Structures are given as structure tokens and as C-alpha cells.
């Protein structure tokens, strides 16, 4: 039986800001990088195709948004979506980012603290993004912003995992049921949960509050008034994410009052599972990923690698000088 982790007697609680400062940039997905590199090297590729792939990769999407909002490119005007940022910084800059990611082999690793493989992390992120986009369209919220927040909804876990790998490698959090998942265990040990760390990371990277605050309040969307619609949408999108990733709708529904606030009925929510599944199937087809494939990273650090399974696999070699 899993025992909730406890902090050592001499453990000093870090702050979210202290944790996220150690994560210089988000790693990229091994499913996306090879395709994106080939696309950027093809003179016949359109910027639309490039944007479509970048939106499937947390690391490149985050870096593109950072640069798009930098003083050099922004001229005081924020961009809130990957599409805007890519058009703002241009093809050459994006090509350089992708080449850097490929050459450094900065790939998404398993989140050992959370017991998630790299493939599970990527699938959760993209599925939540698709769910958020579909829900936003239903209730007339900004689809691209909702998609981006959904894509980044779990980045706090990435930051906490990286911090724990360096400071407390024995740490382990087991996800409980929706809606709180690992929140209680994280608070008991760290004094904050992963959504607060994720929001701190977006603030550190100078992302607009329209993204960081909904992410921060994704577990308790009533805790914010100014950002309640998007926070509530991400909260509900995570239900869809879980239903699709687990291939079941036998999950406790989000609170009825929250669905009413979003003008969603339980029937509409359950029906949306099919829509999200169909969109995810399109993404898998784009990346040539079979539904039973597992992404395996051969890492020189065994404790950071993925344990091979018996399912078909795409294998990428990570240089030892990572």
C-alpha cells in the first residue's frame, strides 16, 4: 500500500519560485522533434504545418512564446498563442530552436516522482490541450489560449520532478482520484502543489497572467474570480483528459455547479470524450504513432530512463553528454 510521503525532520520547505528556477526550459517530446526537424528542412513546408507540430510539443511551444514576448520581438504587445509567436519571430528563429533541441537531445524524461513515463506525460499534455480547445469552442472562450494552457497544465510536475531529482530523489507522489490528484501529498511535503509551481514557472518566463492564473487555479477554480472561466475549463478538460487516456467515462463527474457555470451539461461533457479521442487519433496519425506504441528513451542515466515494455516502440538514443 502506498504510504503518503512525509518531509524529513530537517526538511526546509522550498517555495514554488525556488523550485522552478532550476528548470531552465521545458524538455521536448521525442514523438514531435524528428517530424518537426524534417518539416523545417523541407522548403515546401508551410508555416501552418510548422505551427501545427509545435503545438504538440510543450518545450518548443513554451520557448517560442517566451521569445515572441521578449522585448526584442514584442515591442510592448503581448502574444498569447503559438500561432502569433511563430509568425512574430519567423521561420529562421523557429528552425534554430528546433535544431538546438535536437542537438542537445533535451527530451521529455519520465517523471519518476509521479510514476509517469515520458509517453504518458506527453499524451496527458496533448490530450488536455485538445480537450480544452474543444470545450472552449463549445462555450465561446478563446480556443487557442485554452489549448495552450491545457498543453502546459502539468508543467509544475516537470519542475518538481527536476527539483526532487537533485534535492530529494526518494520523493514519490501517487495520484489520487480527480479532482485533487496529487495535491494533498504535494502540500504535505512541499507546502504547495504542482499547479502553483506551474504558475510560478510561467511567471518566471514572463507569460501573461491570462495563462498563469488559470493554470494555478486548475484544481480549485472558484478560488479566482478574474480567471474562473478558464480555470474551470481546464479543471473540466482534465476530466476529459483522464477519460480519454484511461479509455473510460466511469469517473466521478466534475461538480454540477462548475458545469453549470460553464454552461455544460453532463451529457455534453461525456459526448465530448468522442471528440477528444478523434482529435487525438488525428495527432497520432500525423506523428505515425500506433495506439499501443511506447516511446522509449535510451538514457545514460538509468534512473531517468524509461523501462522498456513488450509493446512496439520508437527508440531514441540520448548522448551521454546530455
C-alpha positions in Angstrom: 0.0 0.0 0.0 1.3 3.4 -0.9 2.2 5.5 2.1 1.8 9.3 1.7 5.3 10.8 1.7 6.4 12.9 4.6 9.1 15.5 4.8 12.3 14.7 6.7 12.5 16.3 10.1 15.2 18.8 9.0 13.5 19.5 5.6 13.1 23.2 4.7 10.0 23.7 2.5 11.1 25.2 -0.8 8.9 27.9 -2.4 7.4 27.4 -5.8 9.8 30.1 -7.2 12.8 28.3 -5.8 11.8 25.0 -7.3 11.1 26.4 -10.8 14.3 28.4 -11.1 16.1 25.1 -11.5 14.2 24.3 -14.7 15.8 26.3 -17.4 13.4 25.2 -20.2 10.9 22.5 -20.8 12.1 19.4 -22.5 10.7 18.4 -25.9 8.8 15.3 -27.0 10.6 12.6 -28.9 7.4 12.0 -30.8 7.4 15.5 -32.3 11.0 16.6 -32.7 12.1 14.4 -35.6 8.9 15.3 -37.6 9.4 19.0 -36.8 13.0 18.9 -37.8 12.2 17.2 -41.2 9.3 19.7 -41.8 11.6 22.7 -41.2 14.2 21.3 -43.5 11.6 20.9 -46.3 11.4 24.0 -48.5 7.9 23.2 -49.4 6.6 23.2 -45.9 4.1 25.8 -44.9 4.2 27.8 -41.7 0.8 26.4 -40.8 2.2 22.9 -40.8 5.1 24.0 -38.6 2.7 25.7 -36.1 0.5 22.5 -36.0 3.5 20.4 -34.9 4.9 23.0 -32.5 1.6 23.0 -30.7 2.1 19.3 -29.9 5.4 20.0 -28.1 5.5 21.6 -24.7 9.2 22.6 -24.8 9.2 24.2 -28.3 5.8 25.9 -27.7 7.0 27.4 -24.4 10.2 28.7 -25.9 8.5 30.1 -28.9 6.1 32.0 -26.7 8.9 33.2 -24.5 10.8 34.7 -27.5 7.7 36.1 -29.0 7.0 38.0 -25.8 10.6 39.2 -25.4 11.3 42.9 -25.6 13.1 42.4 -28.9 10.1 40.9 -30.7 7.1 42.1 -28.7 7.6 45.9 -28.8 5.2 46.1 -25.9 2.5 43.9 -27.4 1.8 40.5 -25.9 1.2 37.4 -27.9 -0.9 34.7 -26.3 -0.8 31.8 -28.8 1.8 29.8 -30.5 0.5 30.9 -33.9 1.1 34.6 -33.1 4.5 33.9 -31.6 5.7 31.8 -34.6 4.6 34.4 -37.1 6.2 37.1 -35.0 9.7 35.5 -34.6 9.8 34.0 -38.1 10.8 30.7 -39.7 14.6 31.0 -39.1 14.3 31.6 -35.4 12.0 28.6 -35.0 14.4 26.4 -37.1 17.2 27.4 -34.7 15.2 26.5 -31.7 14.4 23.0 -33.1 18.0 22.4 -34.1 19.1 23.3 -30.7 16.6 20.9 -29.1 17.6 18.1 -31.4 21.3 18.6 -31.0 21.1 18.9 -27.2 18.7 15.9 -27.0 16.7 17.7 -24.3 13.9 15.2 -24.4 11.0 14.7 -22.1 12.0 12.2 -19.4 9.9 10.0 -17.2 8.6 11.9 -14.1 9.9 9.4 -11.6 8.4 11.4 -8.7 4.9 10.9 -10.2 5.4 7.4 -11.7 4.7 8.7 -15.2 6.6 7.6 -18.4 7.6 10.1 -20.9 4.9 8.9 -23.3 2.2 9.2 -20.6 3.3 12.7 -19.8 3.2 13.8 -23.5 -0.2 12.1 -24.0 -1.7 13.7 -21.0 -0.5 17.2 -22.0 -1.7 16.9 -25.6 -5.0 15.3 -24.7 -5.7 18.0 -22.1 -4.9 20.7 -24.7 -7.3 19.2 -27.2 -10.0 18.8 -24.6 -9.5 22.5 -23.5 -9.8 23.6 -27.1 -12.9 21.6 -27.8 -14.6 22.8 -24.6 -13.6 26.4 -25.3 -15.3 26.2 -28.7 -18.4 24.9 -27.1 -18.7 27.7 -24.6 -17.2 30.6 -26.7 -13.9 31.1 -24.9 -10.6 31.7 -26.7 -9.7 28.4 -28.2 -6.0 29.0 -28.8 -5.4 30.3 -25.3 -7.4 27.4 -23.8 -5.3 24.9 -25.9 -2.0 26.5 -24.7 -3.0 26.4 -21.0 -4.1 22.8 -21.4 -0.8 21.9 -23.0 1.1 23.4 -20.1 -1.3 22.2 -17.3 1.2 19.7 -15.9 4.5 21.7 -16.2 4.6 22.1 -12.5 5.1 18.4 -12.2 8.1 18.6 -14.6 9.6 21.3 -12.4 9.0 19.4 -9.1 10.4 16.2 -10.6 13.6 18.0 -11.7 14.0 19.7 -8.3 13.4 16.4 -6.5 15.9 14.6 -8.7 18.6 17.0 -7.5 17.5 17.5 -3.9 15.2 14.7 -2.7 15.4 11.7 -5.2 13.5 9.4 -2.9 10.4 11.5 -3.2 7.3 9.9 -4.7 3.7 11.1 -5.2 0.9 8.8 -6.0 -2.0 10.4 -7.9 -5.4 10.1 -6.2 -8.8 10.5 -7.8 -9.9 13.6 -9.6 -10.1 16.4 -9.0 -7.2 16.8 -6.5 -4.9 14.0 -7.7 -1.5 14.6 -6.0 -2.4 17.9 -4.4 -2.7 16.7 -0.8 0.6 14.8 -0.9 2.4 17.6 -2.5 1.2 20.1 0.0 2.1 17.9 2.9 5.7 17.6 1.7 6.4 20.8 -0.2 3.8 23.2 1.2 2.4 23.8 -2.3 1.0 21.7 -5.2 2.2 21.3 -8.8 -0.3 23.9 -10.3 1.2 26.6 -8.1 4.7 25.5 -9.3 3.5 25.6 -12.9 2.1 29.1 -12.5 5.4 30.2 -10.9 7.3 28.9 -13.9 5.1 30.7 -16.3 5.5 33.9 -14.3 9.3 33.4 -14.3 9.2 33.1 -18.1 7.1 36.3 -18.2 3.9 34.6 -19.6 0.8 36.7 -19.3 -1.5 36.2 -16.3 -4.3 35.0 -18.5 -2.2 31.8 -18.8 -0.5 31.5 -15.4 -3.5 32.2 -13.2 -6.0 29.7 -14.8 -3.2 27.1 -14.6 -2.6 28.0 -10.9 -6.3 27.6 -10.0 -7.0 24.5 -12.1 -7.7 22.4 -9.0 -9.9 24.9 -7.2 -11.3 27.2 -10.0 -13.6 29.0 -7.6 -10.5 30.4 -5.9 -10.2 33.0 -8.6 -12.8 35.4 -9.8 -11.0 37.1 -12.6 -9.8 33.9 -14.2 -12.6 31.5 -13.2 -13.9 30.6 -16.7 -10.5 29.4 -18.0 -9.6 27.8 -14.6 -12.9 26.0 -14.6 -12.4 25.0 -18.2 -9.0 23.4 -17.5 -10.5 21.7 -14.5 -13.1 20.1 -16.6 -10.7 19.4 -19.5 -8.6 17.3 -17.1 -11.7 15.1 -16.6 -11.8 14.6 -20.4 -8.1 14.0 -20.4 -8.4 11.3 -17.9 -11.4 9.7 -19.5 -9.6 9.5 -22.9 -6.2 8.4 -21.5 -7.9 5.7 -19.4 -10.4 4.8 -22.1 -13.3 5.1 -19.6 -16.1 7.5 -18.7 -16.7 5.7 -15.4 -15.3 8.6 -13.5 -17.0 11.0 -10.9 -18.1 14.0 -12.9 -16.9 17.5 -12.1 -19.2 19.4 -9.7 -22.6 20.2 -11.1 -22.2 23.9 -10.1 -19.0 24.1 -12.1 -20.6 22.6 -15.2 -23.5 25.0 -14.9 -21.1 27.9 -14.7 -19.5 26.7 -17.9 -23.0 26.1 -19.4 -22.1 22.4 -20.0 -24.4 19.5 -19.3 -23.1 16.2 -18.1 -24.3 14.7 -21.4 -22.4 17.2 -23.4 -19.3 16.5 -21.3 -19.5 12.8 -21.8 -20.2 13.2 -25.5 -17.0 15.4 -25.8 -14.9 12.3 -25.0 -15.5 11.0 -28.5 -14.5 14.3 -30.0 -11.3 14.4 -28.0 -10.5 10.8 -28.8 -11.0 11.5 -32.5 -8.7 14.5 -32.4 -6.0 12.5 -30.5 -6.3 9.8 -33.2 -5.6 12.5 -35.8 -2.5 13.6 -33.9 -1.2 10.0 -33.6 -1.8 9.6 -37.3 0.2 12.8 -38.0 3.1 11.5 -35.9 2.7 7.9 -37.2 2.1 6.7 -33.6 0.2 3.5 -33.2 -2.2 3.4 -30.2 -0.1 0.7 -28.5 3.3 2.2 -29.1 5.5 3.2 -26.2 8.2 5.9 -26.6 11.4 4.6 -25.1 14.4 6.8 -24.4 17.8 5.1 -24.1 19.3 7.2 -21.4 22.8 7.0 -20.0 21.2 7.6 -16.6 19.1 4.5 -15.9 17.2 6.2 -13.1 15.9 8.8 -15.6 15.2 6.3 -18.5 12.0 4.5 -19.4 11.8 0.8 -18.6 11.1 -1.0 -21.9 7.8 -2.7 -22.3 6.7 -5.5 -24.6 4.7 -3.2 -26.8 6.1 -1.8 -30.1 8.5 1.1 -29.5 10.1 4.1 -31.1 13.6 4.2 -29.7 15.8 7.3 -29.5 19.4 7.3 -28.3 20.4 10.1 -25.9 24.1 11.0 -25.9 25.9 10.7 -22.6 26.9 14.4 -22.6 23.3 15.5 -22.2 
